[in-house]
Amino acid sequence: MLQRAGTAGTGSLPTALGAVLLFVATVIALPVARWGDSALVLLLVPAVVAGYVVGRRMRGLPPAVITILTALALMLPVSYLLPGGAPLGDWMTGAVIALLTVVVAWWVGRYQLLRAWQRESDAAVLAERAQADERARIADDLHDTIGHELALIAVQAGALELGRGLSATQHQQFEELRAAAVRASERLREVVQLAGQDGPSRLGPVGGESIDALVAGARDAGMSVSMSADRKVLAAVHPLIAELAVRVVREGLTNAAKHAPGAAVEIEIVRGDADGIARTDAGGMAPADGDGIVLTVRSGRPGAGAGEAQGSGHGIPSLRRRAELLGATIAARADDGGFTLSLHAPATPRTDAGPAGVTVELELRSNARAARRGLLQTAAVPGSIVVLAIVGFLAVQAITVAQTAVSSETYDRIEVGSTRSALSPMLPAGIPRPAPIVDEPAVPADAECEYFAARDGWLHFTDATYRLCFRDGVLVQKLLLEAS
């Protein structure tokens, strides 16, 4: 999933211009192969640079592949039009030169482009994840702080509404105040849910508020709250676990104030094993050995006349996501008309990758796979050229040997004095003349000579040539012409 929005600081090369540059750079290999002992060899330097620039900056792979293959294909007929040399050999040499210089440089540039795309895509994934985490953190903080305060305002307004000695107008005003606080809490939950839906929040604590301060604030608002807490457990746990405990208590008090006004709330904090099982001794509350914390917030039945409030369902799922990131668990259940919210957590957080980490890791792996796939596709171009060149060479070599070559065994069976018609079944079409590097003695008087490549098989490479000279249809001379 490479997000190819840019090219890592390099300008994008238009496809047409890139194709032209790559074509010219590739076909330069043919004159270099034909006249390689001249200053034309210096043309390989700008050809290599052009190949690298095209690979580094031209986005499309198919146009580059088509351009390279077209250039190599056109080099073959052009090699027959150039003066001097051996057309087929020059074409093969030019293809090898193009492969080792221009195509390799293009491949290196393409590799760097793919790596740049992968780095950009990875950075985009991480930035998007960080933004989502920040939005979720802000959403959690809004829910945990402002939502809690709004719930307490609603409780206080409800208590004042039930007070004696108030006029009907005052009763109505307090009722409207309570309803407004509830509506504000609902709107806040909706906004929080929209802002935090992209993923779990980050783990950083939101402030220094303690469980004691939350309990005191709830009691001041008129709630009936009792707490039994092992202070040693709270002091021993990691700050992130302590912050999670504060959030759980805040959520429990907020839910009790909203959904069960007038109900008694019990908070219990004890030591627990890593599996979250609470440990108590015969006295009922003294903790046994363990390395974690178990926190429970229980709210009883709502008081008479309490209205039913609907929640958005954001608070507890948010707590669960945060707990998962720390290796803890959150449980919530209805309990005999009331509600119980509990936390089971280790003393030290286990910050294994949670759902968000897994998602980011999967996206990064997807980017790596896409980059590898693109690299393999790019590597297939020079690989295909090599395979095609080998196959083409073998095919041309087989045809050439069949049509022009005479083996040493056949040559030994040819005897001077034989007629041309008698030798016809043994001789192929031959070649028009020997290679320029072969020394040839003078032709016998009034004789006509034929030339044949001296090859003993497809893989026998030599410039040696057999010459057979005939006078009046009779073989008068046979010679092996070898390179000087």
Secondary structure, 3 states (H helix, E strand, C coil): CCCCCCCCCCCCCCHHHHHHHHHHHHHCHHHHHHCCCCHHHHHHHHHHHHHHHHHHHCCCHHHHHHHHHHHHHHHHHHHHHCCCCCHHHHHHHHHHHHHHHHHHHHHHHHHHHHHHHHHHHHHHHHHHHHHHHHHHHHHHHHHHHHHHHHHHHHHHHHHHHCCCCCCHHHHHHHHHHHHHHHHHHHHHHHHHHHHCCCCCCCCCCCCCCCHHHHHHHHHHCCCEEEEEECHHHHHHCCHHHHHHHHHHHHHHHHHHHHHCCCCEEEEEEEEECCCCCECCCCCCCCCCCCCEEEEEEEECCCCCCCCCCCCCCCHHHHHHHHHHHHCCEEEEEEECCEEEEEEEEECCCCCCCCHHHHHHHHHHHHHHHHHHHHHHHHHHHHHHHHHHHHHHHHHHHHHHHHHHEECHHHHHHCCCCCEHHHHHHHCCCCECCCCCCECCCCCCCCCEEEEEEECCCCCCCCCCEEEEEEECCEEEEEEEECEC
